[in-house]
Amino acid sequence: MQRELRENWLSLSNSQRLRILNDETVDLHERVIYASSWACLARESQYYPKNMPDCKAQLFLGAYGSGKSWTGSHWLVDQFKQGYKKLALMADTLGNAKKTMIEGESGLIKAFEKEGIECRVVLSGPHKRVELNELNFFIDVYSAEAGIDALKGNAYDAIWIDEQCCYRNGIDIWNELMMRTRSRASGLPTKIFSSTTPEVTDLLLFQIKGMINAEVKGNELLVTDQIINDDGYIWVTTAATADNRDNLDPATQAVWDSVYKGTRFEDVFLKGRVILEVQGALWSRELIERNTVEEVPHLDEFQEVNVYMDPAVTSKKTSDATGIIVVGSHQNGLIYVWGERELRERPSACMDEAVSLYKINRCDFIKAERNNGGDYLEEVLENIDPNVCYDSTYSSKGKRVRARPISAMTEKGRIRFVRGECDILIEQLTTCSFSGDSSETEDVADAFIIGANDLLFKEDVGVL
């Protein structure tokens, strides 16, 4: 029925569509369906592809702004309309599930509103869900960071997962999701829909291995629409930012273009392509060496200089270290990095070192993320030197997501590393994946990424 509705709509010219929408002799309900239905509004890559076989999962590989969340939310609403009884969704964190998948401009609440259904979000307590008011129906909400244990014992008809490229232990989670959709409680084929940026991870390689008609050209895996893997359960579609340009904020597009165009990330984040070499570490030693200078410019030439901290949770010998670094915004438009410190000391000793760097380099602020120890650091600083200026930053995004634009800006030549002042930082940048793996040491690198995002993007960091 939905496919037939879509075919009828797509067969009309723009003038014919306008006449239908404005013709008062046409049933109002029918006009509303044409004006708001996913079947009519979706691009072909966002809808069930023609002649799509009865496969287990659909993988929507989309660049930034290509309509991934809009597609996922409308896909899940469509499963509800088809009679699927048990539904769920998953993001990398509960915060991102709420912010993007549920309450975002393209989220579930807006998609259900088009159907005249109001939703209520419950993310506290044992049951995390989206409840459909007055229908006694709910959609369970999961986070990848909680691991596979939260999923065990549950069975679902359809699950929407978002940005799987940010999942730790992604293969384990994917296999568990396949297990959770093995029964057919509704009598309909069980399904998984994954909307994700096509960043190469172990999970993506696992999913697309053995694809029919796929080929490698240079460093690109040519994944085109209507390709299915030989296991017969994953169908893949792709989308670029440009495909959805008419629906995007021009200022946001400009930020993406300024950061990623002309870098090795352009194909992934703006064109939605699978580039095999863009995985693992985001920096190479050659890239950093190309952007290394011998000394810090005169401090009077800087517009802003801050000390950034990534605090350890504890000060035990076995705990993570506190990373400290100086990052400055020069009047020539470049970002300079120097003065790294890596300490496994009590908070007061770490703050003493940060204050020393603050004074030596005539800094404006000492900064840390308030959702990562920043609150207690301010109290520590107050006891050491209340005259030192402190400020905090905040980010709800994962480490790798925040690191991507900084790597791209390094490639564009916007960041300078001072030789001999960043050795620990360079080691971490060139060996860490920023995937959240607890075996990786990222303390100084995290402090650098906090600082570079703060000075380069300010308010724009939210769109990256």
C-alpha positions as CSV (number, residue, x, y, z in Angstrom):
1,M,0.0,0.0,0.0
2,Q,2.8,2.5,1.0
3,R,4.8,1.6,-2.1
4,E,1.8,2.0,-4.3
5,L,1.1,5.4,-2.7
6,R,4.7,6.4,-3.3
7,E,4.7,5.3,-7.0
8,N,1.5,7.2,-7.6
9,W,3.0,10.4,-6.1
10,L,6.3,10.1,-7.8
11,S,4.6,9.7,-11.2
12,L,3.1,13.2,-10.9
13,S,4.7,16.4,-12.0
14,N,5.3,19.2,-9.5
15,S,2.4,21.1,-10.9
16,Q,0.1,18.1,-10.6
17,R,1.2,17.6,-7.0
18,L,0.5,21.2,-6.1
19,R,-3.0,21.0,-7.6
20,I,-3.8,17.9,-5.5
21,L,-2.5,19.6,-2.3
22,N,-4.5,22.8,-3.0
23,D,-7.6,21.2,-4.4
24,E,-10.4,21.4,-1.8
25,T,-12.4,18.8,-3.7
26,V,-9.8,16.2,-2.8
27,D,-10.4,14.5,0.5
28,L,-8.5,16.4,3.3
29,H,-7.2,13.2,4.8
30,E,-5.8,12.2,1.4
31,R,-4.1,15.6,1.0
32,V,-2.5,15.3,4.4
33,I,-1.1,11.9,3.6
34,Y,0.4,13.1,0.4
35,A,1.9,16.2,2.1
36,S,3.4,14.4,5.2
37,S,3.8,10.7,4.4
38,W,7.3,9.2,4.5
39,A,6.3,7.2,1.4
40,C,5.9,10.4,-0.5
41,L,8.6,12.6,0.9
42,A,11.5,10.2,1.2
43,R,14.2,10.0,-1.5
44,E,14.6,6.6,-3.0
45,S,17.7,5.9,-0.8
46,Q,15.7,6.7,2.3
47,Y,12.8,4.4,1.4
48,Y,12.4,0.7,0.9
49,P,14.3,0.2,-2.3
50,K,12.4,-1.2,-5.3
51,N,12.5,-5.0,-5.5
52,M,14.1,-5.1,-2.1
53,P,14.3,-8.8,-1.0
54,D,13.0,-10.0,2.4
55,C,16.3,-9.4,4.2
56,K,17.1,-9.0,7.9
57,A,18.7,-5.6,8.0
58,Q,18.9,-2.4,6.1
59,L,22.1,-0.3,6.4
60,F,21.8,3.4,5.5
61,L,25.2,4.8,5.1
62,G,24.8,8.6,5.1
63,A,27.1,11.6,5.1
64,Y,26.5,14.5,7.6
65,G,23.1,16.0,7.0
66,S,21.9,13.4,4.5
67,G,18.7,12.6,6.5
68,K,19.8,9.6,8.6
69,S,17.8,10.4,11.7
70,W,14.7,11.5,9.6
71,T,14.9,8.2,7.7
72,G,15.3,6.1,10.9
73,S,12.5,7.7,12.8
74,H,10.1,7.4,9.9
75,W,11.2,3.8,9.3
76,L,10.4,2.9,13.0
77,V,7.0,4.7,12.8
78,D,6.2,2.8,9.7
79,Q,6.9,-0.5,11.4
80,F,4.4,0.5,14.1
81,K,1.8,1.3,11.4
82,Q,2.4,-2.1,9.8
83,G,1.5,-3.8,13.1
84,Y,4.9,-4.6,14.6
85,K,4.3,-5.2,18.3
86,K,7.7,-4.8,20.0
87,L,10.0,-2.0,18.9
88,A,13.3,-0.6,20.2
89,L,16.0,1.9,19.4
90,M,19.7,2.2,20.3
91,A,22.3,5.0,20.2
92,D,25.8,5.1,21.5
93,T,24.7,6.9,24.7
94,L,21.3,7.5,26.3
95,G,21.9,11.2,26.0
96,N,22.3,10.9,22.2
97,A,19.3,8.7,22.0
98,K,17.2,11.4,23.7
99,K,18.8,14.3,21.9
100,T,18.9,13.0,18.4
101,M,16.7,9.9,17.9
102,I,13.8,10.9,20.1
103,E,13.6,14.7,20.7
104,G,15.6,16.0,17.7
105,E,14.2,17.9,14.8
106,S,14.1,14.7,12.8
107,G,13.4,12.4,15.8
108,L,10.6,10.0,16.8
109,I,8.4,12.6,18.6
110,K,8.1,14.7,15.4
111,A,7.5,11.6,13.3
112,F,4.7,10.4,15.5
113,E,3.2,13.9,15.7
114,K,2.6,13.7,11.9
115,E,0.4,10.6,12.7
116,G,-1.5,12.5,15.4
117,I,0.2,10.6,18.2
118,E,1.8,12.2,21.2
119,C,4.8,10.7,23.0
120,R,6.3,10.7,26.5
121,V,10.0,10.0,27.1
122,V,11.0,8.0,30.2
123,L,14.7,7.5,30.6
124,S,15.0,7.1,34.4
125,G,14.4,3.9,36.4
126,P,14.6,0.4,35.1
127,H,12.5,0.8,32.0
128,K,13.8,3.3,29.5
129,R,11.3,3.9,26.8
130,V,9.2,6.1,24.6
131,E,5.6,5.8,25.5
132,L,2.8,6.5,23.0
133,N,0.2,8.3,25.0
134,E,-3.2,6.7,25.3
135,L,-2.2,3.7,23.2
136,N,-0.6,1.5,25.9
137,F,2.4,1.1,23.5
138,F,6.0,1.8,24.2
139,I,9.4,1.6,22.4
140,D,12.4,0.5,24.5
141,V,15.5,2.7,24.5
142,Y,19.0,1.3,24.7
143,S,22.6,2.6,24.7
144,A,25.6,0.8,23.3
145,E,27.7,2.0,26.2
146,A,25.6,-0.1,28.5
147,G,26.7,-3.2,26.6
148,I,24.9,-6.4,25.6
149,D,23.6,-7.4,29.0
150,A,20.8,-4.9,29.0
151,L,19.5,-6.5,25.8
152,K,19.5,-10.1,27.0
153,G,16.1,-11.7,27.7
154,N,14.2,-9.4,25.3
155,A,12.9,-10.0,21.9
156,Y,11.9,-7.4,19.3
157,D,10.1,-7.3,15.9
158,A,12.1,-4.2,14.7
159,I,15.0,-2.2,16.0
160,W,16.4,1.2,14.8
161,I,20.1,1.8,15.7
162,D,21.9,5.1,15.0
163,E,25.6,5.9,14.4
164,Q,26.9,2.4,14.9
165,C,30.3,3.8,14.0
166,C,30.5,5.2,17.6
167,Y,29.8,1.8,19.3
168,R,32.5,0.1,21.3
169,N,32.4,-3.7,20.9
170,G,30.2,-3.1,17.9
171,I,30.3,-6.6,16.5
172,D,29.2,-8.1,19.9
173,I,26.3,-5.6,20.0
174,W,25.3,-6.3,16.4
175,N,25.3,-10.1,17.0
176,E,23.2,-9.6,20.1
177,L,20.7,-7.4,18.2
178,M,20.4,-10.2,15.6
179,M,19.6,-12.6,18.4
180,R,17.0,-10.2,19.9
181,T,15.2,-10.1,16.6
182,R,15.1,-13.8,15.9
183,S,11.4,-14.5,16.8
184,R,8.3,-13.2,15.0
185,A,6.0,-12.1,17.8
186,S,4.0,-9.9,15.4
187,G,3.9,-12.6,12.7
188,L,5.9,-10.2,10.4
189,P,9.5,-10.5,9.3
190,T,11.9,-9.1,12.0
191,K,14.0,-6.2,11.0
192,I,17.0,-3.9,12.0
193,F,17.5,-0.5,10.5
194,S,21.0,1.1,11.0
195,S,21.5,4.7,10.1
196,T,25.1,5.6,10.3
197,T,28.0,7.7,9.0
198,P,30.1,5.4,6.8
199,E,33.2,5.5,9.0
200,V,35.2,2.3,8.7
201,T,35.0,0.2,11.8
202,D,35.4,-3.5,12.6
203,L,31.6,-3.7,12.7
204,L,31.1,-2.1,9.2
205,L,33.8,-4.4,7.7
206,F,32.0,-7.3,9.4
207,Q,28.6,-6.3,8.0
208,I,29.7,-5.7,4.4
209,K,32.1,-8.6,3.9
210,G,31.1,-10.8,1.0
211,M,29.0,-8.2,-0.7
212,I,27.7,-9.0,-4.1
213,N,28.8,-6.7,-6.9
214,A,30.9,-4.6,-4.5
215,E,34.5,-3.8,-5.6
216,V,37.5,-1.9,-4.3
217,K,38.8,0.9,-6.4
218,G,41.9,2.5,-5.0
219,N,41.1,3.0,-1.3
220,E,37.4,3.2,-1.8
221,L,34.9,0.3,-1.3
222,L,32.3,0.9,-4.0
223,V,29.1,0.4,-2.0
224,T,26.2,1.5,-4.2
225,D,22.5,1.3,-3.7
226,Q,20.8,-2.1,-3.9
227,I,23.8,-4.2,-2.9
228,I,23.2,-7.1,-0.6
229,N,25.8,-9.3,1.1
230,D,26.0,-13.0,0.3
231,D,24.5,-14.0,3.7
232,G,21.3,-12.5,2.3
233,Y,20.4,-10.3,5.3
234,I,21.9,-6.8,4.8
235,W,20.7,-4.4,2.2
236,V,22.8,-1.2,1.8
237,T,21.9,2.3,0.6
238,T,24.0,5.4,0.6
239,A,23.4,9.2,0.6
240,A,25.6,12.3,0.4
241,T,25.1,15.7,2.1
242,A,24.3,17.2,-1.2
243,D,21.3,14.9,-1.6
244,N,19.5,16.7,1.2
245,R,20.9,20.2,0.7
246,D,17.5,21.8,0.2
247,N,16.5,20.8,3.8
248,L,19.7,21.9,5.5
249,D,20.7,25.1,7.3
250,P,23.1,27.0,5.0
251,A,25.3,28.1,7.9
252,T,25.6,24.5,9.1
253,Q,26.6,23.4,5.6
254,A,29.2,26.1,5.5
255,V,30.8,24.8,8.7
256,W,31.0,21.3,7.4
257,D,32.4,22.4,4.1
258,S,35.0,24.6,5.8
259,V,36.2,21.7,8.0
260,Y,36.1,18.7,5.7
261,K,36.3,19.9,2.1
262,G,39.7,19.2,0.6
263,T,40.6,16.6,3.3
264,R,40.7,12.9,3.3
265,F,37.5,13.0,5.4
266,E,35.4,14.7,2.6
267,D,34.5,11.5,0.9
268,V,33.2,10.0,4.2
269,F,31.5,12.9,6.0
270,L,30.2,14.9,2.9
271,K,29.8,12.2,0.2
272,G,28.8,9.2,2.2
273,R,31.5,6.9,0.8
274,V,33.3,4.0,2.4
275,I,37.0,4.9,2.4
276,L,39.1,1.9,3.7
277,E,42.1,3.9,4.8
278,V,40.2,6.3,7.1
279,Q,40.1,4.1,10.2
280,G,42.0,3.6,13.4
281,A,44.2,6.5,14.3
282,L,43.1,9.9,13.0
283,W,46.6,11.4,12.8
284,S,49.8,10.2,11.2
285,R,53.3,11.2,12.3
286,E,53.9,12.5,8.8
287,L,50.8,14.8,9.1
288,I,52.0,16.1,12.5
289,E,55.6,16.6,11.3
290,R,54.2,18.7,8.4
291,N,52.5,20.9,10.9
292,T,55.4,21.2,13.5
293,V,57.1,24.5,14.3
294,E,60.3,25.0,16.3
295,E,59.1,27.5,18.9
296,V,56.0,29.2,20.3
297,P,55.4,32.7,18.7
298,H,55.5,35.7,21.0
299,L,52.7,35.6,23.5
300,D,51.6,39.1,22.6
301,E,50.6,37.8,19.2
302,F,47.9,35.5,20.6
303,Q,44.2,36.3,20.7
304,E,43.5,33.7,23.5
305,V,45.7,31.2,25.3
306,N,44.3,28.7,27.8
307,V,45.4,25.7,29.8
308,Y,43.2,22.7,29.2
309,M,42.9,19.7,31.5
310,D,41.5,16.2,31.2
311,P,41.4,15.0,34.8
312,A,41.9,11.5,36.1
313,V,39.1,10.0,38.1
314,T,41.5,9.0,40.9
315,S,45.2,9.6,41.7
316,K,46.2,5.9,42.2
317,K,49.2,4.6,40.4
318,T,47.0,2.3,38.4
319,S,44.5,5.0,37.4
320,D,44.5,7.2,34.3
321,A,46.7,10.2,34.3
322,T,45.6,13.8,34.2
323,G,46.4,15.4,30.9
324,I,47.3,19.1,30.7
325,I,48.3,21.2,27.7
326,V,48.4,24.8,26.5
327,V,46.5,25.7,23.4
328,G,46.5,29.2,21.9
329,S,44.7,31.0,19.1
330,H,47.1,33.2,17.2
331,Q,46.3,36.4,15.3
332,N,47.3,34.6,12.1
333,G,44.3,32.3,12.4
334,L,46.4,29.2,13.5
335,I,46.1,27.2,16.6
336,Y,49.4,26.4,18.5
337,V,49.9,23.6,21.0
338,W,52.6,23.3,23.6
339,G,53.4,22.7,27.3
340,E,52.1,19.2,27.7
341,R,52.0,17.5,31.1
342,E,50.9,14.0,32.1
343,L,50.5,13.5,35.9
344,R,49.4,10.7,38.2
345,E,49.1,12.9,41.2
346,R,46.4,14.1,43.6
347,P,44.1,16.8,42.1
348,S,45.8,19.6,44.0
349,A,49.2,18.7,42.6
350,C,47.8,18.5,39.1
351,M,46.2,21.9,39.5
352,D,49.4,23.4,40.9
353,E,51.1,22.4,37.6
354,A,48.2,23.9,35.6
355,V,48.4,27.2,37.5
356,S,52.2,27.3,36.9
357,L,51.6,26.9,33.1
358,Y,48.8,29.5,33.3
359,K,51.2,32.1,34.8
360,I,54.2,31.3,32.7
361,N,52.2,31.5,29.4
362,R,50.0,34.5,30.5
363,C,46.9,32.5,29.9
364,D,43.3,33.7,29.9
365,F,41.7,30.6,31.5
366,I,42.2,27.2,32.9
367,K,39.5,25.0,31.3
368,A,38.1,21.5,31.6
369,E,34.9,19.8,30.6
370,R,32.3,20.1,33.3
371,N,30.9,16.7,32.5
372,N,34.3,15.2,33.0
373,G,35.5,16.4,36.4
374,G,35.4,20.1,35.6
375,D,33.2,20.9,38.6
376,Y,35.5,19.6,41.2
377,L,38.5,21.1,39.6
378,E,37.1,24.6,40.0
379,E,36.8,23.9,43.8
380,V,40.4,22.7,43.8
381,L,41.6,25.8,42.0
382,E,39.7,28.1,44.4
383,N,41.8,26.6,47.3
384,I,45.1,27.1,45.4
385,D,44.7,30.5,43.8
386,P,41.3,32.2,43.6
387,N,42.7,34.9,41.3
388,V,43.2,32.4,38.4
389,C,40.4,32.5,35.9
390,Y,38.6,29.2,35.4
391,D,35.9,28.3,32.8
392,S,34.4,25.0,31.7
393,T,33.3,23.5,28.4
394,Y,30.7,20.9,27.7
395,S,30.1,18.2,25.1
396,S,27.6,15.4,24.8
397,K,29.5,13.8,21.8
398,G,31.8,10.9,22.0
399,K,35.6,11.2,21.8
400,R,36.1,10.1,18.2
401,V,33.3,12.4,17.0
402,R,35.0,15.4,18.6
403,A,38.4,14.3,17.3
404,R,37.4,14.1,13.6
405,P,37.1,17.8,12.9
406,I,40.4,18.5,14.7
407,S,42.2,15.9,12.6
408,A,40.6,17.5,9.5
409,M,41.8,21.0,10.5
410,T,45.3,19.6,11.1
411,E,45.2,18.3,7.5
412,K,44.1,21.8,6.4
413,G,47.2,23.3,8.1
414,R,45.3,25.2,10.8
415,I,47.1,23.6,13.8
416,R,50.8,23.8,14.8
417,F,52.6,21.5,17.2
418,V,55.7,23.0,18.9
419,R,58.6,20.6,18.6
420,G,59.7,19.1,21.9
421,E,56.6,20.3,23.7
422,C,54.1,17.7,22.4
423,D,55.9,14.3,22.4
424,I,53.3,12.5,24.6
425,L,50.5,14.1,22.7
426,I,52.0,13.0,19.3
427,E,52.4,9.4,20.6
428,Q,48.7,9.3,21.7
429,L,47.3,11.0,18.6
430,T,49.1,8.5,16.3
431,T,48.2,5.4,18.2
432,C,44.7,6.0,19.7
433,S,41.4,5.4,17.8
434,F,39.4,7.5,20.3
435,S,36.8,4.7,20.3
436,G,36.4,4.7,24.1
437,D,38.6,1.6,24.4
438,S,39.8,1.5,28.0
439,S,43.2,0.1,27.0
440,E,44.1,3.3,25.2
441,T,45.7,6.2,27.0
442,E,44.3,9.5,25.7
443,D,44.7,11.9,28.6
444,V,46.9,14.6,26.9
445,A,45.2,14.0,23.6
446,D,41.7,14.5,25.2
447,A,42.9,17.8,26.7
448,F,44.2,18.9,23.3
449,I,40.9,18.0,21.5
450,I,38.9,19.9,24.2
451,G,41.1,22.9,23.6
452,A,41.2,22.8,19.8
453,N,37.4,22.5,19.6
454,D,36.9,25.3,22.1
455,L,39.2,27.8,20.2
456,L,38.4,26.7,16.6
457,F,34.6,26.3,16.7
458,K,33.1,27.9,19.8
459,E,29.3,27.7,19.1
460,D,29.8,25.8,15.8
461,V,31.1,22.7,17.6
462,G,27.6,21.4,18.1
463,V,27.1,20.7,14.4
464,L,30.3,18.8,14.1
